Amino acid sequence: MPSQALLETPEFSLEWIGERARGENFPVASIFAPPKARPHLRAIYGFARLVDNLGDEAPGDREALLDELERDLDGPPRTEVMRRVHTTITTCRLPREPFARLIEANRIDQRRSRYDTWRELREYCAYSAEPVGRLVLGVFGRADEPDLVALSDDVCTGLQLVNFLQDPPRDLALGRVYLPQEDLRRFAVAEDELRAGPPSERLVSLFRFEADRARALLSRGRPLGAALGGRSGRSVALFAHGGLAALASLERAGWDVFTRRPAPSRLTLTALALRDLVRP
């Protein structure tokens, strides 16, 4: 099947992406954003999910599909997902680069499956995670403020690390290990231990170490919500709250990521959002 035809099939529709994304905190956060921002936040989220699903699950030549999707950034859009993205780019005057970086992150995934150091992994997160936060700031008209961008980068990288902690078996099934190799060596954890449980004491120690790193990033980024202020700030604050709640879920599950994917419920995320929404 030609790559563009595949992008237009129902399997990669926005509705399919939305269904696959259920239970994640971005749609919940978007509900509590200012009404005029919500369709743009959802367009960004839909694009990010599409890119990830193409990079992880699409049959055939994934790099060709990603190339085709990047060409759609320059238009004219040929799919519903990209029509919504183009509307958001035009309305919010968003730059092309963050969208292109998300695509490049998935190209990297086709070529690279291990990261030796935390520094290398953080560089990867500059493609896979940070662009989403910068686009969100762009929707709110605040992407040109370096202090806010730095806070956003910390939150988004922290959230990415939480995802890596929730998904080691899935990632390994895709042939990838996102936990730094230097950390696996430090705690004497073999890659096969990431495939199936129960978690050993060594593995729990590794997960706690990575969780502390994620928690530190999320905590450093928490002032972002107050700095933005209003409904925009309260909706953005939910990202950090959601990441911290996910870490708490992992802790309560005894770091067992093998029998299920520990994560806060949508009810928990909604309660966090409502708590912030009613604060003076």
Backbone as CSV, one residue per row, in Angstrom:
resi,resn,N_x,N_y,N_z,CA_x,CA_y,CA_z,C_x,C_y,C_z
1,MET,0.854,-1.199,0.000,0.000,0.000,0.000,0.884,1.241,0.000
2,PRO,0.664,2.229,-0.892,1.458,3.449,-0.881,1.376,4.139,0.468
3,SER,2.450,4.857,0.820,2.517,5.438,2.159,1.390,6.425,2.415
4,GLN,1.069,7.300,1.436,0.009,8.263,1.681,-1.331,7.566,1.854
5,ALA,-1.567,6.517,1.076,-2.822,5.778,1.223,-2.933,5.185,2.614
6,LEU,-1.815,4.701,3.163,-1.840,4.147,4.511,-2.187,5.233,5.521
7,LEU,-1.623,6.431,5.345,-1.936,7.511,6.273,-3.419,7.866,6.248
8,GLU,-4.099,7.576,5.147,-5.503,7.944,5.028,-6.455,6.816,5.415
9,THR,-5.936,5.642,5.805,-6.798,4.529,6.157,-7.421,4.745,7.521
10,PRO,-8.573,4.108,7.803,-9.215,4.276,9.115,-8.308,3.886,10.272
11,GLU,-7.388,2.960,10.049,-6.522,2.525,11.146,-5.715,3.678,11.730
12,PHE,-5.459,4.715,10.924,-4.676,5.844,11.399,-5.503,7.124,11.428
13,SER,-6.810,6.987,11.669,-7.687,8.143,11.765,-7.529,8.803,13.130
14,LEU,-7.986,10.055,13.216,-7.923,10.767,14.491,-8.767,10.056,15.541
15,GLU,-9.911,9.467,15.115,-10.749,8.751,16.068,-10.003,7.550,16.657
16,TRP,-9.269,6.846,15.798,-8.481,5.693,16.273,-7.411,6.153,17.246
17,ILE,-6.749,7.266,16.915,-5.716,7.803,17.802,-6.320,8.168,19.151
18,GLY,-7.484,8.844,19.113,-8.113,9.225,20.368,-8.465,8.029,21.226
19,GLU,-8.948,6.959,20.588,-9.288,5.755,21.342,-8.042,5.125,21.937
20,ARG,-6.949,5.077,21.140,-5.711,4.496,21.640,-5.124,5.307,22.780
21,ALA,-5.427,6.596,22.823,-4.830,7.481,23.819,-5.643,7.580,25.097
22,ARG,-6.723,6.861,25.194,-7.554,6.948,26.400,-6.736,6.614,27.636
23,GLY,-6.983,7.381,28.723,-6.288,7.131,29.967,-5.029,7.942,30.135
24,GLU,-4.616,8.695,29.101,-3.441,9.528,29.247,-3.887,10.928,29.656
25,ASN,-2.947,11.727,30.205,-3.393,12.937,30.871,-3.515,14.151,29.966
26,PHE,-3.056,14.097,28.726,-3.159,15.271,27.874,-4.607,15.622,27.552
27,PRO,-5.467,14.656,27.134,-6.860,15.030,26.882,-7.565,15.586,28.110
28,VAL,-7.279,15.044,29.289,-7.894,15.567,30.507,-7.447,16.997,30.733
29,ALA,-6.164,17.269,30.571,-5.660,18.622,30.761,-6.300,19.592,29.787
30,SER,-6.516,19.133,28.538,-7.059,20.039,27.536,-8.474,20.468,27.883
31,ILE,-9.226,19.632,28.587,-10.597,19.976,28.968,-10.617,21.215,29.857
32,PHE,-9.580,21.398,30.671,-9.559,22.491,31.629,-8.788,23.701,31.129
33,ALA,-8.336,23.640,29.870,-7.692,24.784,29.244,-8.755,25.789,28.800
34,PRO,-8.357,27.018,28.494,-9.325,27.977,27.937,-10.010,27.387,26.710
35,PRO,-11.305,27.592,26.552,-12.043,26.942,25.453,-11.430,27.146,24.083
36,LYS,-10.936,28.345,23.799,-10.407,28.587,22.456,-9.106,27.821,22.198
37,ALA,-8.434,27.385,23.273,-7.186,26.641,23.108,-7.415,25.147,22.932
38,ARG,-8.568,24.643,23.351,-8.771,23.188,23.404,-8.610,22.494,22.058
39,PRO,-9.225,22.989,20.975,-9.041,22.263,19.709,-7.594,22.241,19.247
40,HIS,-6.829,23.267,19.584,-5.430,23.317,19.167,-4.578,22.349,19.995
41,LEU,-4.868,22.256,21.289,-4.164,21.285,22.124,-4.459,19.869,21.659
42,ARG,-5.709,19.615,21.295,-6.058,18.272,20.835,-5.434,17.971,19.483
43,ALA,-5.302,18.984,18.644,-4.639,18.777,17.353,-3.181,18.403,17.557
44,ILE,-2.509,19.082,18.482,-1.107,18.764,18.784,-0.992,17.353,19.335
45,TYR,-1.900,17.021,20.254,-1.873,15.684,20.840,-2.135,14.618,19.780
46,GLY,-3.122,14.870,18.916,-3.410,13.913,17.856,-2.221,13.706,16.947
47,PHE,-1.514,14.779,16.626,-0.319,14.659,15.791,0.753,13.833,16.499
48,ALA,0.988,14.129,17.767,2.017,13.396,18.514,1.686,11.910,18.588
49,ARG,0.411,11.582,18.805,0.021,10.177,18.861,0.166,9.506,17.503
50,LEU,-0.204,10.217,16.442,-0.059,9.659,15.104,1.401,9.349,14.802
51,VAL,2.285,10.291,15.110,3.706,10.079,14.841,4.210,8.861,15.608
52,ASP,3.865,8.765,16.887,4.319,7.625,17.692,3.777,6.308,17.146
53,ASN,2.517,6.301,16.757,1.934,5.062,16.262,2.511,4.657,14.913
54,LEU,2.809,5.625,14.066,3.488,5.302,12.816,4.874,4.728,13.092
55,GLY,5.602,5.347,14.034,6.961,4.900,14.333,7.034,3.568,15.048
56,ASP,5.938,3.202,15.753,5.960,1.976,16.550,5.219,0.811,15.899
57,GLU,4.178,1.097,15.126,3.251,0.033,14.754,2.964,-0.095,13.260
58,ALA,3.275,0.919,12.478,2.878,0.881,11.071,3.606,-0.234,10.329
59,PRO,2.889,-0.961,9.472,3.549,-1.974,8.651,4.336,-1.308,7.522
60,GLY,5.317,-2.036,7.004,6.063,-1.534,5.858,7.194,-0.609,6.261
61,ASP,7.507,0.324,5.393,8.650,1.224,5.548,8.240,2.408,6.423
62,ARG,8.545,2.330,7.694,8.115,3.378,8.625,8.820,4.700,8.346
63,GLU,10.081,4.647,7.958,10.777,5.902,7.668,10.142,6.599,6.470
64,ALA,9.690,5.844,5.484,9.010,6.453,4.339,7.706,7.100,4.776
65,LEU,6.985,6.448,5.676,5.751,7.024,6.202,6.027,8.321,6.956
66,LEU,7.075,8.322,7.755,7.423,9.518,8.509,7.845,10.641,7.566
67,ASP,8.565,10.288,6.493,8.929,11.293,5.490,7.680,11.890,4.849
68,GLU,6.710,11.024,4.543,5.465,11.485,3.933,4.711,12.415,4.881
69,LEU,4.696,12.057,6.145,4.019,12.897,7.124,4.709,14.254,7.241
70,GLU,6.040,14.267,7.199,6.744,15.551,7.286,6.438,16.424,6.069
71,ARG,6.297,15.817,4.895,5.930,16.604,3.720,4.557,17.235,3.910
72,ASP,3.684,16.548,4.623,2.361,17.105,4.890,2.417,18.337,5.790
73,LEU,3.490,18.484,6.549,3.632,19.692,7.359,3.668,20.940,6.486
74,ASP,4.219,20.820,5.288,4.332,21.962,4.391,3.107,22.129,3.509
75,GLY,2.193,21.168,3.592,0.901,21.280,2.945,0.939,21.074,1.446
76,PRO,-0.251,21.059,0.839,-1.539,21.141,1.550,-1.832,19.847,2.298
77,PRO,-2.554,19.928,3.419,-2.828,18.718,4.204,-3.753,17.777,3.450
78,ARG,-3.497,16.479,3.600,-4.292,15.481,2.876,-5.023,14.517,3.792
79,THR,-4.911,14.704,5.100,-5.628,13.863,6.051,-6.304,14.757,7.087
80,GLU,-7.281,14.214,7.790,-7.992,14.984,8.793,-7.058,15.427,9.914
81,VAL,-6.150,14.537,10.309,-5.203,14.898,11.360,-4.419,16.130,10.953
82,MET,-3.897,16.113,9.724,-3.039,17.211,9.292,-3.837,18.470,8.983
83,ARG,-5.100,18.344,8.580,-5.912,19.544,8.406,-6.074,20.271,9.736
84,ARG,-6.278,19.515,10.789,-6.408,20.141,12.108,-5.078,20.750,12.554
85,VAL,-3.996,20.063,12.264,-2.674,20.596,12.612,-2.410,21.895,11.858
86,HIS,-2.718,21.929,10.578,-2.486,23.143,9.789,-3.326,24.299,10.302
87,THR,-4.563,24.020,10.700,-5.388,25.074,11.283,-4.734,25.624,12.543
88,THR,-4.218,24.729,13.359,-3.567,25.151,14.603,-2.294,25.940,14.319
89,ILE,-1.493,25.477,13.377,-0.258,26.193,13.029,-0.577,27.610,12.565
90,THR,-1.590,27.733,11.716,-1.944,29.049,11.174,-2.548,29.949,12.237
91,THR,-3.493,29.416,13.000,-4.203,30.223,13.991,-3.273,30.688,15.105
92,CYS,-2.417,29.776,15.569,-1.548,30.082,16.721,-0.157,30.537,16.307
93,ARG,0.091,30.589,14.987,1.393,31.017,14.467,2.529,30.171,15.054
94,LEU,2.347,28.869,14.984,3.329,27.951,15.547,4.434,27.671,14.540
95,PRO,5.655,27.478,15.026,6.754,27.137,14.125,6.675,25.682,13.680
96,ARG,7.308,25.395,12.569,7.342,24.043,12.030,8.256,23.123,12.837
97,GLU,9.334,23.674,13.405,10.405,22.858,13.977,9.934,21.869,15.035
98,PRO,9.105,22.256,16.023,8.715,21.247,17.027,7.984,20.062,16.429
99,PHE,7.137,20.298,15.431,6.456,19.183,14.764,7.474,18.277,14.070
100,ALA,8.434,18.899,13.387,9.460,18.124,12.690,10.326,17.341,13.671
101,ARG,10.559,17.898,14.845,11.362,17.198,15.849,10.649,15.944,16.356
102,LEU,9.339,16.018,16.513,8.599,14.830,16.927,8.713,13.728,15.874
103,ILE,8.684,14.105,14.620,8.881,13.119,13.556,10.292,12.566,13.608
104,GLU,11.271,13.437,13.817,12.666,12.984,13.867,12.890,12.029,15.033
105,ALA,12.208,12.231,16.144,12.348,11.307,17.281,11.989,9.897,16.858
106,ASN,10.967,9.770,16.034,10.563,8.433,15.597,11.481,7.888,14.510
107,ARG,12.129,8.760,13.759,13.191,8.281,12.865,14.352,7.724,13.706
108,ILE,14.684,8.432,14.761,15.749,7.948,15.650,15.390,6.567,16.179
109,ASP,14.107,6.364,16.522,13.673,5.068,17.043,13.884,3.942,16.036
110,GLN,13.850,4.256,14.752,14.067,3.214,13.740,15.538,2.836,13.637
111,ARG,16.414,3.729,14.089,17.859,3.509,13.913,18.593,3.210,15.211
112,ARG,18.014,3.621,16.327,18.737,3.497,17.596,17.827,2.877,18.639
113,SER,18.367,1.946,19.406,17.530,1.231,20.376,18.066,1.282,21.799
114,ARG,19.251,1.853,22.019,19.846,1.916,23.348,20.493,3.286,23.557
115,TYR,20.567,3.700,24.830,21.217,4.951,25.215,22.146,4.647,26.377
116,ASP,23.403,4.921,26.195,24.370,4.500,27.207,24.291,5.359,28.462
117,THR,24.071,6.657,28.302,24.114,7.569,29.448,22.832,8.389,29.543
118,TRP,22.626,8.970,30.708,21.499,9.869,30.905,21.611,11.073,29.980
119,ARG,22.811,11.553,29.753,22.986,12.694,28.852,22.475,12.359,27.450
120,GLU,22.787,11.180,26.964,22.322,10.768,25.634,20.797,10.667,25.604
121,LEU,20.218,10.118,26.664,18.771,9.988,26.714,18.099,11.360,26.780
122,ARG,18.686,12.282,27.517,18.125,13.634,27.594,18.162,14.303,26.227
123,GLU,19.195,14.048,25.461,19.257,14.596,24.105,18.136,14.031,23.232
124,TYR,17.841,12.743,23.409,16.727,12.147,22.677,15.407,12.810,23.079
125,CYS,15.242,13.099,24.373,14.014,13.724,24.850,13.815,15.127,24.268
126,ALA,14.903,15.763,23.823,14.772,17.055,23.164,14.006,16.931,21.850
127,TYR,13.922,15.715,21.312,13.130,15.455,20.115,11.787,14.810,20.454
128,SER,11.786,13.903,21.411,10.584,13.099,21.661,9.616,13.743,22.638
129,ALA,10.074,14.652,23.497,9.231,15.167,24.584,9.125,16.688,24.602
130,GLU,10.254,17.370,24.580,10.242,18.818,24.731,9.388,19.547,23.696
131,PRO,9.352,19.092,22.422,8.568,19.842,21.440,7.089,19.967,21.795
132,VAL,6.518,18.963,22.462,5.097,19.038,22.809,4.849,20.217,23.749
133,GLY,5.670,20.346,24.776,5.505,21.455,25.704,5.711,22.805,25.045
134,ARG,6.657,22.870,24.127,6.900,24.146,23.446,5.724,24.519,22.549
135,LEU,5.099,23.513,21.940,3.911,23.788,21.139,2.746,24.242,22.014
136,VAL,2.606,23.631,23.189,1.555,24.051,24.114,1.770,25.500,24.528
137,LEU,3.007,25.858,24.843,3.293,27.259,25.167,2.961,28.162,23.988
138,GLY,3.222,27.676,22.769,2.894,28.462,21.586,1.399,28.710,21.457
139,VAL,0.591,27.699,21.777,-0.862,27.876,21.740,-1.283,28.976,22.716
140,PHE,-0.599,29.068,23.856,-0.920,30.087,24.852,-0.188,31.406,24.598
141,GLY,0.576,31.491,23.512,1.275,32.724,23.165,2.444,33.050,24.058
142,ARG,3.086,32.008,24.638,4.174,32.248,25.605,5.462,31.505,25.240
143,ALA,5.597,31.070,24.011,6.738,30.236,23.629,8.033,31.028,23.470
144,ASP,7.962,32.356,23.531,9.168,33.170,23.358,9.770,33.610,24.689
145,GLU,9.361,32.941,25.793,9.878,33.286,27.119,10.794,32.161,27.602
146,PRO,12.124,32.373,27.572,13.084,31.293,27.860,12.870,30.615,29.205
147,ASP,12.512,31.378,30.239,12.322,30.766,31.556,11.169,29.772,31.540
148,LEU,10.097,30.114,30.850,8.962,29.202,30.757,9.308,27.981,29.915
149,VAL,10.065,28.190,28.855,10.474,27.068,28.002,11.313,26.081,28.806
150,ALA,12.220,26.581,29.635,13.069,25.701,30.448,12.222,24.875,31.418
151,LEU,11.228,25.510,32.043,10.342,24.779,32.954,9.552,23.726,32.191
152,SER,9.053,24.101,31.022,8.287,23.170,30.205,9.134,21.978,29.783
153,ASP,10.381,22.224,29.405,11.276,21.135,29.006,11.465,20.140,30.141
154,ASP,11.598,20.652,31.370,11.758,19.756,32.517,10.515,18.897,32.725
155,VAL,9.337,19.518,32.650,8.103,18.759,32.843,7.967,17.687,31.767
156,CYS,8.195,18.061,30.522,7.989,17.110,29.426,8.997,15.965,29.480
157,THR,10.237,16.264,29.825,11.221,15.189,29.948,10.890,14.304,31.138
158,GLY,10.437,14.913,32.243,10.017,14.108,33.388,8.884,13.170,33.032
159,LEU,7.908,13.665,32.269,6.800,12.818,31.838,7.288,11.694,30.919
160,GLN,8.251,12.006,30.063,8.794,10.975,29.189,9.460,9.870,29.998
161,LEU,10.186,10.253,31.045,10.830,9.247,31.889,9.787,8.394,32.613
162,VAL,8.700,9.015,33.045,7.628,8.236,33.668,7.101,7.197,32.685
163,ASN,6.890,7.603,31.438,6.432,6.650,30.432,7.425,5.512,30.244
164,PHE,8.699,5.826,30.245,9.709,4.779,30.102,9.642,3.800,31.270
165,LEU,9.336,4.307,32.471,9.217,3.435,33.635,7.964,2.565,33.573
166,GLN,6.905,3.071,32.957,5.665,2.305,32.860,5.741,1.215,31.790
167,ASP,6.657,1.353,30.829,6.588,0.529,29.615,7.802,-0.332,29.289
168,PRO,8.665,-0.711,30.222,9.834,-1.504,29.810,9.502,-2.765,29.020
169,PRO,8.481,-3.566,29.402,8.210,-4.767,28.600,7.775,-4.436,27.173
170,ARG,6.918,-3.434,27.027,6.466,-3.043,25.691,7.632,-2.522,24.865
171,ASP,8.467,-1.677,25.474,9.601,-1.132,24.736,10.560,-2.239,24.302
172,LEU,10.798,-3.194,25.208,11.711,-4.283,24.856,11.121,-5.143,23.752
173,ALA,9.793,-5.300,23.743,9.151,-6.039,22.661,9.352,-5.350,21.322
174,LEU,9.528,-4.028,21.335,9.825,-3.269,20.127,11.324,-3.243,19.825
175,GLY,12.108,-3.912,20.682,13.550,-3.946,20.484,14.290,-2.782,21.094
176,ARG,13.640,-2.048,21.995,14.239,-0.824,22.535,14.348,-0.892,24.057
177,VAL,15.369,-0.244,24.576,15.532,-0.046,26.017,15.837,1.432,26.218
178,TYR,14.941,2.121,26.903,15.114,3.558,27.098,15.764,3.903,28.434
179,LEU,15.866,2.955,29.347,16.585,3.232,30.590,18.076,3.220,30.265
180,PRO,18.840,4.209,30.750,20.259,4.289,30.375,21.024,3.013,30.727
181,GLN,21.875,2.593,29.812,22.666,1.387,30.032,23.584,1.527,31.247
182,GLU,24.088,2.735,31.485,24.949,2.933,32.650,24.186,2.664,33.948
183,ASP,22.883,2.929,33.962,22.079,2.680,35.155,21.794,1.193,35.318
184,LEU,21.563,0.500,34.206,21.400,-0.952,34.294,22.666,-1.587,34.853
185,ARG,23.808,-1.124,34.407,25.069,-1.671,34.926,25.243,-1.332,36.407
186,ARG,24.879,-0.132,36.797,25.035,0.294,38.194,24.268,-0.622,39.133
187,PHE,23.073,-1.055,38.716,22.235,-1.878,39.580,22.262,-3.357,39.191
188,ALA,23.188,-3.695,38.307,23.397,-5.092,37.894,22.110,-5.724,37.367
189,VAL,21.383,-4.963,36.558,20.133,-5.440,35.965,20.402,-5.843,34.517
190,ALA,20.048,-7.068,34.179,20.149,-7.534,32.801,18.897,-7.117,32.035
191,GLU,19.066,-6.883,30.737,17.928,-6.437,29.937,16.763,-7.419,29.986
192,ASP,17.047,-8.715,30.065,15.967,-9.700,30.108,15.059,-9.511,31.317
193,GLU,15.582,-8.889,32.388,14.757,-8.648,33.567,13.672,-7.607,33.305
194,LEU,13.826,-6.828,32.216,12.825,-5.837,31.855,11.663,-6.458,31.073
195,ARG,11.805,-7.743,30.742,10.821,-8.403,29.890,9.668,-9.008,30.674
196,ALA,9.968,-9.556,31.858,8.938,-10.249,32.633,9.283,-10.210,34.110
197,GLY,8.276,-10.224,34.927,8.468,-10.155,36.376,8.593,-11.520,37.007
198,PRO,8.489,-11.547,38.328,8.267,-10.387,39.201,9.537,-9.546,39.331
199,PRO,9.394,-8.277,39.717,10.576,-7.419,39.813,11.488,-7.843,40.966
200,SER,12.760,-7.938,40.657,13.752,-8.275,41.673,14.095,-7.037,42.502
201,GLU,14.827,-7.243,43.585,15.264,-6.100,44.388,16.156,-5.177,43.575
202,ARG,16.988,-5.766,42.705,17.860,-4.949,41.859,17.033,-4.082,40.914
203,LEU,15.998,-4.692,40.340,15.164,-3.957,39.399,14.385,-2.856,40.109
204,VAL,13.865,-3.144,41.286,13.150,-2.126,42.056,14.084,-0.960,42.379
205,SER,15.324,-1.267,42.724,16.284,-0.193,43.015,16.535,0.664,41.776
206,LEU,16.636,0.010,40.619,16.810,0.756,39.370,15.600,1.646,39.110
207,PHE,14.410,1.095,39.248,13.207,1.873,38.980,13.087,3.058,39.937
208,ARG,13.428,2.844,41.187,13.362,3.954,42.149,14.365,5.052,41.798
209,PHE,15.524,4.642,41.328,16.538,5.614,40.913,16.018,6.458,39.748
210,GLU,15.434,5.807,38.756,14.906,6.533,37.603,13.699,7.384,38.011
211,ALA,12.878,6.871,38.932,11.720,7.633,39.395,12.163,8.901,40.124
212,ASP,13.238,8.827,40.908,13.749,10.023,41.589,14.190,11.075,40.577
213,ARG,14.781,10.625,39.483,15.207,11.566,38.432,13.983,12.222,37.797
214,ALA,12.964,11.407,37.490,11.742,11.951,36.903,11.048,12.905,37.869
215,ARG,11.006,12.518,39.139,10.329,13.342,40.147,11.032,14.696,40.289
216,ALA,12.348,14.685,40.234,13.097,15.934,40.353,12.785,16.864,39.176
217,LEU,12.702,16.305,37.985,12.379,17.119,36.811,10.964,17.677,36.910
218,LEU,10.008,16.838,37.273,8.630,17.293,37.402,8.499,18.361,38.480
219,SER,9.203,18.178,39.577,9.135,19.156,40.664,9.766,20.476,40.253
220,ARG,10.866,20.416,39.505,11.495,21.645,39.023,10.566,22.399,38.084
221,GLY,9.761,21.665,37.338,8.881,22.312,36.382,7.543,22.745,36.928
222,ARG,7.232,22.405,38.156,5.906,22.718,38.700,5.596,24.216,38.741
223,PRO,6.581,25.120,38.922,6.243,26.556,38.897,5.691,27.040,37.560
224,LEU,5.758,26.221,36.524,5.274,26.649,35.214,3.801,27.042,35.271
225,GLY,2.997,26.269,35.981,1.574,26.572,36.046,1.309,27.943,36.637
226,ALA,1.958,28.239,37.754,1.765,29.541,38.396,2.301,30.663,37.519
227,ALA,3.407,30.398,36.810,3.988,31.424,35.950,3.067,31.766,34.786
228,LEU,2.373,30.773,34.255,1.415,31.033,33.183,0.158,31.708,33.707
229,GLY,-0.319,31.245,34.862,-1.499,31.827,35.481,-2.799,31.461,34.781
230,GLY,-3.906,31.694,35.456,-5.224,31.486,34.893,-5.490,30.044,34.523
231,ARG,-6.484,29.852,33.639,-6.847,28.507,33.213,-5.703,27.845,32.450
232,SER,-4.939,28.628,31.700,-3.804,28.063,30.972,-2.828,27.427,31.947
233,GLY,-2.494,28.161,32.993,-1.544,27.646,33.975,-2.077,26.445,34.715
234,ARG,-3.371,26.480,35.033,-3.944,25.363,35.776,-4.000,24.101,34.925
235,SER,-4.279,24.256,33.634,-4.304,23.070,32.772,-2.899,22.511,32.587
236,VAL,-1.912,23.388,32.438,-0.536,22.925,32.275,-0.029,22.280,33.558
237,ALA,-0.438,22.811,34.711,0.001,22.234,35.980,-0.410,20.779,36.105
238,LEU,-1.497,20.408,35.422,-1.966,19.028,35.510,-0.954,18.045,34.937
239,PHE,-0.134,18.481,33.979,0.877,17.578,33.433,1.829,17.109,34.528
240,ALA,2.371,18.063,35.275,3.287,17.690,36.350,2.566,16.883,37.416
241,HIS,1.349,17.303,37.787,0.578,16.547,38.776,0.345,15.116,38.295
242,GLY,-0.004,14.978,37.009,-0.265,13.652,36.462,0.963,12.768,36.477
243,GLY,2.129,13.352,36.166,3.359,12.573,36.216,3.690,12.112,37.616
244,LEU,3.512,13.000,38.591,3.778,12.622,39.982,2.775,11.569,40.453
245,ALA,1.516,11.701,40.011,0.519,10.696,40.372,0.855,9.344,39.755
246,ALA,1.422,9.348,38.534,1.830,8.091,37.901,2.966,7.431,38.666
247,LEU,3.900,8.227,39.156,4.976,7.668,39.971,4.418,7.060,41.255
248,ALA,3.432,7.718,41.845,2.804,7.163,43.048,2.104,5.839,42.730
249,SER,1.499,5.743,41.548,0.847,4.490,41.147,1.871,3.375,40.984
250,LEU,3.009,3.691,40.413,4.079,2.703,40.271,4.556,2.219,41.638
251,GLU,4.703,3.157,42.558,5.150,2.801,43.909,4.135,1.886,44.578
252,ARG,2.855,2.240,44.471,1.821,1.418,45.101,1.765,0.019,44.491
253,ALA,2.095,-0.088,43.221,2.075,-1.392,42.546,3.332,-2.199,42.808
254,GLY,4.217,-1.684,43.653,5.460,-2.392,43.930,6.369,-2.471,42.719
255,TRP,6.223,-1.491,41.810,7.036,-1.402,40.596,6.817,-2.601,39.671
256,ASP,5.652,-3.217,39.815,5.318,-4.333,38.933,4.713,-3.775,37.651
257,VAL,5.528,-3.672,36.607,5.079,-3.168,35.312,4.809,-4.325,34.348
258,PHE,4.777,-5.538,34.887,4.689,-6.727,34.035,3.276,-7.293,33.961
259,THR,2.515,-7.202,35.046,1.155,-7.738,35.036,0.146,-6.699,34.557
260,ARG,0.492,-5.415,34.680,-0.343,-4.340,34.154,0.518,-3.085,34.081
261,ARG,-0.045,-2.038,33.483,0.664,-0.757,33.364,0.155,0.170,34.462
262,PRO,0.886,0.309,35.575,0.400,1.166,36.659,0.285,2.616,36.195
263,ALA,-0.865,3.205,36.414,-1.105,4.586,36.002,-2.270,5.138,36.797
264,PRO,-2.309,6.455,37.018,-3.460,7.046,37.695,-4.691,6.947,36.811
265,SER,-5.848,6.809,37.426,-7.090,6.716,36.671,-7.475,8.091,36.134
266,ARG,-8.359,8.080,35.134,-8.888,9.349,34.636,-9.626,10.101,35.747
267,LEU,-10.248,9.357,36.659,-10.928,10.009,37.772,-9.930,10.762,38.637
268,THR,-8.774,10.139,38.904,-7.739,10.801,39.697,-7.253,12.058,39.000
269,LEU,-6.984,11.967,37.689,-6.498,13.127,36.941,-7.547,14.229,36.906
270,THR,-8.803,13.850,36.755,-9.869,14.845,36.740,-9.984,15.521,38.104
271,ALA,-9.847,14.745,39.175,-9.902,15.313,40.524,-8.757,16.305,40.740
272,LEU,-7.567,15.970,40.250,-6.440,16.896,40.358,-6.726,18.189,39.609
273,ALA,-7.298,18.038,38.403,-7.609,19.224,37.605,-8.664,20.082,38.294
274,LEU,-9.697,19.445,38.818,-10.753,20.211,39.487,-10.222,20.903,40.728
275,ARG,-9.323,20.239,41.448,-8.738,20.875,42.640,-8.023,22.153,42.270
276,ASP,-7.251,22.107,41.175,-6.551,23.321,40.759,-7.509,24.369,40.201
277,LEU,-8.580,23.894,39.558,-9.504,24.825,38.926,-10.243,25.670,39.947
278,VAL,-10.521,25.115,41.111,-11.299,25.860,42.112,-10.411,26.635,43.073
279,ARG,-9.121,26.501,42.942,-8.238,27.289,43.807,-8.333,28.754,43.411
280,PRO,-8.282,29.657,44.405,-8.344,31.094,44.093,-7.068,31.541,43.371
